[in-house]
Amino acid sequence: MTIAEAQKTVDTWIKKYGVRYFNELTNMALLTEEVGELARIIARKYGEQSFKDKESESNLADEMADVLFVLICIANQTGVDLTQAMTKNLEKKTKRDVERHRSNDKLM
């Protein structure tokens, strides 16, 4: 699925099952919540925290998909073409960082 297809699929899903988009502020709060859930798994799975007794190891991929879903909702409702935005962002990073990381002694 391309980014454009994902944006269309999410829009179709919202209109069919979600009634309408939550407002932008609600979606921003939901995005923050989903990123927190993703961070919890990463902190426990790859970091120094451990899972609590009754806490099961959640699905990392599912939490990433939740983050992506809400981000796509925000893009759709604010008129952002994520394919175009990503292309421009990579161009910016390439120009800015063409030698930056290769010359960073901390990465060697």
TORKOL-4160 file (C-alpha; in steps of 0.2 Angstrom, whole numbers, padded with zeros to 4 digits, m for minus):
108
<pt num="1" X="0000" Y="0000" Z="0000"/>
<pt num="2" X="0007" Y="0017" Z="m0005"/>
<pt num="3" X="0005" Y="0032" Z="0007"/>
<pt num="4" X="m0008" Y="0039" Z="m0005"/>
<pt num="5" X="m0017" Y="0023" Z="m0004"/>
<pt num="6" X="m0016" Y="0023" Z="0014"/>
<pt num="7" X="m0023" Y="0041" Z="0015"/>
<pt num="8" X="m0038" Y="0036" Z="0004"/>
<pt num="9" X="m0041" Y="0019" Z="0014"/>
<pt num="10" X="m0041" Y="0028" Z="0030"/>
<pt num="11" X="m0053" Y="0042" Z="0023"/>
<pt num="12" X="m0065" Y="0028" Z="0017"/>
<pt num="13" X="m0064" Y="0019" Z="0033"/>
<pt num="14" X="m0068" Y="0035" Z="0043"/>
<pt num="15" X="m0083" Y="0039" Z="0032"/>
<pt num="16" X="m0090" Y="0021" Z="0033"/>
<pt num="17" X="m0086" Y="0016" Z="0051"/>
<pt num="18" X="m0081" Y="0031" Z="0061"/>
<pt num="19" X="m0095" Y="0043" Z="0056"/>
<pt num="20" X="m0083" Y="0058" Z="0054"/>
<pt num="21" X="m0066" Y="0063" Z="0059"/>
<pt num="22" X="m0063" Y="0068" Z="0077"/>
<pt num="23" X="m0057" Y="0086" Z="0077"/>
<pt num="24" X="m0039" Y="0091" Z="0075"/>
<pt num="25" X="m0036" Y="0094" Z="0094"/>
<pt num="26" X="m0044" Y="0077" Z="0099"/>
<pt num="27" X="m0033" Y="0068" Z="0085"/>
<pt num="28" X="m0018" Y="0076" Z="0092"/>
<pt num="29" X="m0021" Y="0070" Z="0109"/>
<pt num="30" X="m0025" Y="0053" Z="0102"/>
<pt num="31" X="m0008" Y="0053" Z="0092"/>
<pt num="32" X="0001" Y="0058" Z="0108"/>
<pt num="33" X="m0008" Y="0043" Z="0117"/>
<pt num="34" X="m0003" Y="0031" Z="0104"/>
<pt num="35" X="0015" Y="0037" Z="0103"/>
<pt num="36" X="0015" Y="0034" Z="0122"/>
<pt num="37" X="0009" Y="0016" Z="0120"/>
<pt num="38" X="0022" Y="0013" Z="0107"/>
<pt num="39" X="0035" Y="0020" Z="0119"/>
<pt num="40" X="0029" Y="0009" Z="0133"/>
<pt num="41" X="0032" Y="m0006" Z="0123"/>
<pt num="42" X="0049" Y="m0001" Z="0116"/>
<pt num="43" X="0055" Y="0004" Z="0134"/>
<pt num="44" X="0051" Y="m0013" Z="0140"/>
<pt num="45" X="0056" Y="m0023" Z="0125"/>
<pt num="46" X="0072" Y="m0014" Z="0120"/>
<pt num="47" X="0075" Y="m0003" Z="0135"/>
<pt num="48" X="0079" Y="m0006" Z="0154"/>
<pt num="49" X="0061" Y="m0007" Z="0160"/>
<pt num="50" X="0052" Y="m0024" Z="0162"/>
<pt num="51" X="0034" Y="m0029" Z="0159"/>
<pt num="52" X="0023" Y="m0028" Z="0174"/>
<pt num="53" X="0016" Y="m0044" Z="0181"/>
<pt num="54" X="m0001" Y="m0043" Z="0173"/>
<pt num="55" X="0005" Y="m0033" Z="0158"/>
<pt num="56" X="0007" Y="m0043" Z="0142"/>
<pt num="57" X="0020" Y="m0040" Z="0129"/>
<pt num="58" X="0009" Y="m0030" Z="0116"/>
<pt num="59" X="0011" Y="m0030" Z="0098"/>
<pt num="60" X="0024" Y="m0018" Z="0092"/>
<pt num="61" X="0018" Y="m0018" Z="0074"/>
<pt num="62" X="0000" Y="m0015" Z="0079"/>
<pt num="63" X="0005" Y="0000" Z="0090"/>
<pt num="64" X="0015" Y="0008" Z="0076"/>
<pt num="65" X="0000" Y="0005" Z="0064"/>
<pt num="66" X="m0011" Y="0015" Z="0077"/>
<pt num="67" X="0001" Y="0029" Z="0077"/>
<pt num="68" X="0001" Y="0029" Z="0058"/>
<pt num="69" X="m0018" Y="0028" Z="0057"/>
<pt num="70" X="m0020" Y="0044" Z="0068"/>
<pt num="71" X="m0006" Y="0053" Z="0059"/>
<pt num="72" X="m0015" Y="0049" Z="0043"/>
<pt num="73" X="m0031" Y="0056" Z="0050"/>
<pt num="74" X="m0023" Y="0072" Z="0054"/>
<pt num="75" X="m0015" Y="0073" Z="0037"/>
<pt num="76" X="m0032" Y="0070" Z="0029"/>
<pt num="77" X="m0042" Y="0083" Z="0039"/>
<pt num="78" X="m0029" Y="0096" Z="0037"/>
<pt num="79" X="m0026" Y="0093" Z="0018"/>
<pt num="80" X="m0008" Y="0087" Z="0019"/>
<pt num="81" X="m0003" Y="0075" Z="0005"/>
<pt num="82" X="0009" Y="0064" Z="0015"/>
<pt num="83" X="0018" Y="0058" Z="m0001"/>
<pt num="84" X="0022" Y="0075" Z="m0007"/>
<pt num="85" X="0027" Y="0080" Z="0011"/>
<pt num="86" X="0038" Y="0065" Z="0013"/>
<pt num="87" X="0047" Y="0068" Z="m0004"/>
<pt num="88" X="0050" Y="0086" Z="0001"/>
<pt num="89" X="0056" Y="0081" Z="0018"/>
<pt num="90" X="0068" Y="0068" Z="0011"/>
<pt num="91" X="0075" Y="0081" Z="m0001"/>
<pt num="92" X="0078" Y="0094" Z="0013"/>
<pt num="93" X="0086" Y="0081" Z="0024"/>
<pt num="94" X="0097" Y="0075" Z="0010"/>
<pt num="95" X="0103" Y="0093" Z="0006"/>
<pt num="96" X="0106" Y="0097" Z="0024"/>
<pt num="97" X="0114" Y="0081" Z="0030"/>
<pt num="98" X="0124" Y="0076" Z="0014"/>
<pt num="99" X="0140" Y="0075" Z="0025"/>
<pt num="100" X="0134" Y="0078" Z="0042"/>
<pt num="101" X="0131" Y="0060" Z="0048"/>
<pt num="102" X="0147" Y="0053" Z="0039"/>
<pt num="103" X="0158" Y="0066" Z="0048"/>
<pt num="104" X="0150" Y="0063" Z="0065"/>
<pt num="105" X="0163" Y="0054" Z="0075"/>
<pt num="106" X="0150" Y="0048" Z="0087"/>
<pt num="107" X="0142" Y="0037" Z="0074"/>
<pt num="108" X="0159" Y="0029" Z="0069"/>
